[in-house]
């Protein structure tokens, strides 16, 4: 059984400590794909929830001092019970508070996958990097950043952008599917972080293929959504994306023109 079929058959529980802006869209996206989301943010229930969950997503988009503490407490519990963590360091280069939190988390916590745009990933490994909000610098070399981040942070790296880049097991691949309309809706990247979590179907054995499938299937669904929504615009595209995630099959993935390049 392939990973997409596993998701639709087993409906894995994905715990999402994510930002306030995207909770509804993230939950609906996971449900459309076939996974089971839970927006659990209470450390008091983390052991029970994470013990039966497939993945924990930590997204720092609307971080506060109190939430930072809760995220650390929940992440420690995830490590204790063996639940892999997908970490999304939203706008980490925009403030010293975000940088210091991410440094602490990556120092103390075992993270399975880090997903972000090129500027965010660079900010994790270069103290001089700054950002204006969540925007990324389009002139950055995502392949080089992914390779360096993978080497320094010793974990799987997924960089999103016009072309997506994945670094895993000292290998780097570039993916070129997707839709420009993903940049016109709030939460597209945040949803991808949760979907990556849904594809980690073997808790202790994350493979490059799983990450490639997660990103490619999401981007293929986005291409289908762009066609479905026609010229209507971002609002229609958002709805069509949920429909496309619901209908997408592994055959769609196999039969699509997946633009994958080994670096």
JOUR-V665782 format. One record per residue. N is the residue number from 1. RES is the residue in one small letter. D_FIRST is the distance of its C-alpha to the first C-alpha in whole Angstrom. Layout:
BEGIN
n->N res->RES d_first->D_FIRST
n->N res->RES d_first->D_FIRST
END
This chain:
BEGIN
n->1 res->x d_first->0
n->2 res->x d_first->4
n->3 res->x d_first->7
n->4 res->x d_first->8
n->5 res->x d_first->6
n->6 res->x d_first->6
n->7 res->x d_first->10
n->8 res->x d_first->11
n->9 res->x d_first->10
n->10 res->x d_first->11
n->11 res->x d_first->14
n->12 res->x d_first->15
n->13 res->x d_first->18
n->14 res->x d_first->20
n->15 res->x d_first->24
n->16 res->x d_first->26
n->17 res->x d_first->29
n->18 res->x d_first->30
n->19 res->x d_first->33
n->20 res->x d_first->35
n->21 res->x d_first->35
n->22 res->x d_first->31
n->23 res->x d_first->30
n->24 res->x d_first->29
n->25 res->x d_first->28
n->26 res->x d_first->25
n->27 res->x d_first->24
n->28 res->x d_first->24
n->29 res->x d_first->22
n->30 res->x d_first->19
n->31 res->x d_first->20
n->32 res->x d_first->19
n->33 res->x d_first->16
n->34 res->x d_first->15
n->35 res->x d_first->16
n->36 res->x d_first->19
n->37 res->x d_first->22
n->38 res->x d_first->25
n->39 res->x d_first->28
n->40 res->x d_first->29
n->41 res->x d_first->32
n->42 res->x d_first->34
n->43 res->x d_first->34
n->44 res->x d_first->35
n->45 res->x d_first->32
n->46 res->x d_first->30
n->47 res->x d_first->29
n->48 res->x d_first->28
n->49 res->x d_first->26
n->50 res->x d_first->24
n->51 res->x d_first->24
n->52 res->x d_first->21
n->53 res->x d_first->20
n->54 res->x d_first->17
n->55 res->x d_first->19
n->56 res->x d_first->23
n->57 res->x d_first->24
n->58 res->x d_first->28
n->59 res->x d_first->30
n->60 res->x d_first->33
n->61 res->x d_first->35
n->62 res->x d_first->37
n->63 res->x d_first->38
n->64 res->x d_first->41
n->65 res->x d_first->43
n->66 res->x d_first->41
n->67 res->x d_first->38
n->68 res->x d_first->38
n->69 res->x d_first->39
n->70 res->x d_first->36
n->71 res->x d_first->33
n->72 res->x d_first->35
n->73 res->x d_first->35
n->74 res->x d_first->31
n->75 res->x d_first->30
n->76 res->x d_first->32
n->77 res->x d_first->30
n->78 res->x d_first->27
n->79 res->x d_first->27
n->80 res->x d_first->29
n->81 res->x d_first->26
n->82 res->x d_first->23
n->83 res->x d_first->22
n->84 res->x d_first->21
n->85 res->x d_first->23
n->86 res->x d_first->23
n->87 res->x d_first->27
n->88 res->x d_first->28
n->89 res->x d_first->32
n->90 res->x d_first->33
n->91 res->x d_first->37
n->92 res->x d_first->37
n->93 res->x d_first->40
n->94 res->x d_first->42
n->95 res->x d_first->44
n->96 res->x d_first->45
n->97 res->x d_first->43
n->98 res->x d_first->40
n->99 res->x d_first->40
n->100 res->x d_first->41
n->101 res->x d_first->39
n->102 res->x d_first->36
n->103 res->x d_first->38
n->104 res->x d_first->38
n->105 res->x d_first->35
n->106 res->x d_first->33
n->107 res->x d_first->36
n->108 res->x d_first->35
n->109 res->x d_first->31
n->110 res->x d_first->28
n->111 res->x d_first->26
n->112 res->x d_first->23
n->113 res->x d_first->23
n->114 res->x d_first->26
n->115 res->x d_first->26
n->116 res->x d_first->29
n->117 res->x d_first->31
n->118 res->x d_first->33
n->119 res->x d_first->36
n->120 res->x d_first->35
n->121 res->x d_first->33
n->122 res->x d_first->36
n->123 res->x d_first->38
n->124 res->x d_first->36
n->125 res->x d_first->37
n->126 res->x d_first->41
n->127 res->x d_first->43
n->128 res->x d_first->45
n->129 res->x d_first->43
n->130 res->x d_first->43
n->131 res->x d_first->42
n->132 res->x d_first->43
n->133 res->x d_first->41
n->134 res->x d_first->37
n->135 res->x d_first->38
n->136 res->x d_first->37
n->137 res->x d_first->39
n->138 res->x d_first->38
n->139 res->x d_first->40
n->140 res->x d_first->38
n->141 res->x d_first->36
n->142 res->x d_first->32
n->143 res->x d_first->31
n->144 res->x d_first->34
n->145 res->x d_first->34
n->146 res->x d_first->30
n->147 res->x d_first->31
n->148 res->x d_first->34
n->149 res->x d_first->32
n->150 res->x d_first->29
n->151 res->x d_first->32
n->152 res->x d_first->34
n->153 res->x d_first->32
n->154 res->x d_first->29
n->155 res->x d_first->26
n->156 res->x d_first->24
n->157 res->x d_first->25
n->158 res->x d_first->24
n->159 res->x d_first->27
n->160 res->x d_first->27
n->161 res->x d_first->30
n->162 res->x d_first->31
n->163 res->x d_first->29
n->164 res->x d_first->26
n->165 res->x d_first->26
n->166 res->x d_first->23
n->167 res->x d_first->25
n->168 res->x d_first->23
n->169 res->x d_first->23
n->170 res->x d_first->27
n->171 res->x d_first->25
n->172 res->x d_first->26
n->173 res->x d_first->24
n->174 res->x d_first->25
n->175 res->x d_first->24
n->176 res->x d_first->26
n->177 res->x d_first->24
n->178 res->x d_first->25
n->179 res->x d_first->28
n->180 res->x d_first->32
n->181 res->x d_first->32
n->182 res->x d_first->29
n->183 res->x d_first->33
n->184 res->x d_first->35
n->185 res->x d_first->33
n->186 res->x d_first->33
n->187 res->x d_first->30
n->188 res->x d_first->27
n->189 res->x d_first->27
n->190 res->x d_first->27
n->191 res->x d_first->24
n->192 res->x d_first->22
n->193 res->x d_first->23
n->194 res->x d_first->21
n->195 res->x d_first->18
n->196 res->x d_first->18
n->197 res->x d_first->18
n->198 res->x d_first->15
n->199 res->x d_first->13
n->200 res->x d_first->14
n->201 res->x d_first->11
n->202 res->x d_first->12
n->203 res->x d_first->16
n->204 res->x d_first->18
n->205 res->x d_first->16
n->206 res->x d_first->16
n->207 res->x d_first->15
n->208 res->x d_first->17
n->209 res->x d_first->14
n->210 res->x d_first->13
n->211 res->x d_first->16
n->212 res->x d_first->17
n->213 res->x d_first->14
n->214 res->x d_first->15
n->215 res->x d_first->19
n->216 res->x d_first->18
n->217 res->x d_first->16
n->218 res->x d_first->19
n->219 res->x d_first->21
n->220 res->x d_first->20
n->221 res->x d_first->20
n->222 res->x d_first->24
n->223 res->x d_first->25
n->224 res->x d_first->24
n->225 res->x d_first->26
n->226 res->x d_first->29
n->227 res->x d_first->29
n->228 res->x d_first->29
n->229 res->x d_first->31
n->230 res->x d_first->34
n->231 res->x d_first->37
n->232 res->x d_first->37
n->233 res->x d_first->36
n->234 res->x d_first->34
n->235 res->x d_first->34
n->236 res->x d_first->33
n->237 res->x d_first->30
n->238 res->x d_first->29
n->239 res->x d_first->29
n->240 res->x d_first->27
n->241 res->x d_first->25
n->242 res->x d_first->23
n->243 res->x d_first->23
n->244 res->x d_first->21
n->245 res->x d_first->19
n->246 res->x d_first->18
n->247 res->x d_first->18
n->248 res->x d_first->16
n->249 res->x d_first->12
n->250 res->x d_first->10
n->251 res->x d_first->13
n->252 res->x d_first->15
n->253 res->x d_first->14
n->254 res->x d_first->14
n->255 res->x d_first->17
n->256 res->x d_first->19
n->257 res->x d_first->22
n->258 res->x d_first->20
n->259 res->x d_first->24
n->260 res->x d_first->23
n->261 res->x d_first->25
n->262 res->x d_first->25
n->263 res->x d_first->29
END
